[in-house]
Amino acid sequence: MSAVAASQRPAGHVKTSADPLWSVYRVELEKLFHQLAIRVLVLVCALGPFAFAAVLRIQSGTPTDAVFGVWVHSTGVAISLVILSFAGSWGFPLVAGVVAGDMFSSEDRNNTWKMILVRSCTRGEVFTGKVLAAVTLTSALLVATMASSIAAGAVFVGAHALVGSTGQLIASGHALALTVIASLVCLVPLLAYTSLAVLFSIATRNGIMGVVGPLIVALATTLLGLIGNGVWMHLLLIGSTFTTYFALFTAHPYFGPLLVSLAANLLWAIGALAAGWTILRRRDFVARATSRGSTWVAPLCVLVVTTATIAVLALLGNAGPVGVTAPRLDAAVAATFNKLTLLQQQIIGRQVPAGAGLDIVPYCSRRGQRSVGPGDWTCNVDVFLPQPKRVPFQRSIVEYDVSVSADGCFKAQSPPAFVGGPTMTDAAGRQVVNPLFIVYGCFNIL
C-alpha cells in the first residue's frame, strides 16, 4: 500500500521533515492575519505614530514623563524614542498578548487538538510553528511601529540633532542610527512577552488570560521597579531592556546594565517556552475532550504561580549592590547641568570656546532618609562664575527637585525663578526649549 501511494506522488516531490513545520507556520500566519484584532493592530502600528506626531504638532505641550519627551518639538528622533518608551511599557505587552495569547487556547476552546495531531504534524512541529508565527508577527509589528515613528518624526518635525541623556548634542544621523539599534535591542524583551503569552495560553487554556497575562506582568514589573534599592532584581525583571537602552544615548555609552537585562529577558523567553512545551507535551487531549471538569482550576493555578513569582521578586528588591547613590547622582547632575548650560549659551548666540566648562559643585540628598536608592531627591547645584573685579567668583545656587528611577535615569526640575521658564528665545528670535528647565540624564548603576 505504501509503495502504491508513493508511486502516485507527483514526480520530483521529496517529503522533508521541514514540510509539516512550514505548513503549520504558514497556516498560523494566515489565521492571524484573518483576525480583526490583528488587522487593527497593524493599522495602529502603521498610522498611530503619525497621529501622535500630528497631535504634538498642533499643541505646545510635551510628554515630560518620558526621558526625551521635552525634545519632541525640536527633533523627530525624540518622537520615535518617546513612542518606543511608551510601547515598551504597555504597547508591546498588549501586542504580544493579542497575537499569541489565544493561539493555543483557541484549539482547546474549539476542541481541535485531536484533528490537528492525527494529521502529519507532531506536537513539537505544531508548537514550534505556532511560536515562530507569533514571534514573526510581533517582531514585524515592532519594526513597523518604529519605521512609522521615524517617518512621522521626519515629516512633522524634521531630522535635527538630539540632546542626549547626559546633556551632549548628538548629530541627527548618529541619533537616528542609535534609535534603530535601540529598536532592534527591544526585540528581545518583546520575545520574552510573546513567550509569556504563549505560556499563559497553554497553561490556562483560556484566551482571556493569555491576552491579559502579559499586561498584568507589565503592570507588576512597573510596580516592582518602584521598590528596593538593589540592582539585581530591577535588571532581572522582564522588560527591563526597555529602559536600559538609554545608556546608548550617553556621552560615554556603558553596556553593563543593558547586557544583563538582555540576558535576563532571553532567559525569561527560554524559560516560558520550555514551561509551555513541557505542559503541552504531557497533556492528554483525549481525556481533556471527554472531561467535563471545571475550567477555572488551570487559570487559578497560573494566577497563584504568577503571584508567588512576583512576591519572590519583591523580596529580592534589595539584593545586590545599591545602584543609585549620592556620589553617582552628584556626578551625573554636575556633568549634565554643565553641558546643558553651555548648550543654552550657544542657543542664545554666545560663543562657547571648545572645552569650556563651569565650576560646579552639586550636592544631592534625600529628606528624612538615607541618600540611596530610587525615589525623590533634592539637588543643590552651586555654580561659581569668574568675575573680572574684586570678587574672584560669583556663587549662584540652583535647586532641583530630582526624581530618580532604578535604572539610573533621572528627571530634575527647577522653579522658573532660577533657570527661567520652559521656553526661551534663541539668537534668531524664535521660541525654543529651555534646556535647563527640565534636565534629564542617566548614569551607570553597576
Order of alpha helices (4+ residues) and beta strands (2+ residues): alpha-alpha-alpha-alpha-alpha-alpha-alpha-alpha-beta-beta-alpha-alpha-alpha-alpha-alpha-alpha-alpha-alpha-alpha-beta-beta-beta-beta-alpha-beta-beta-beta
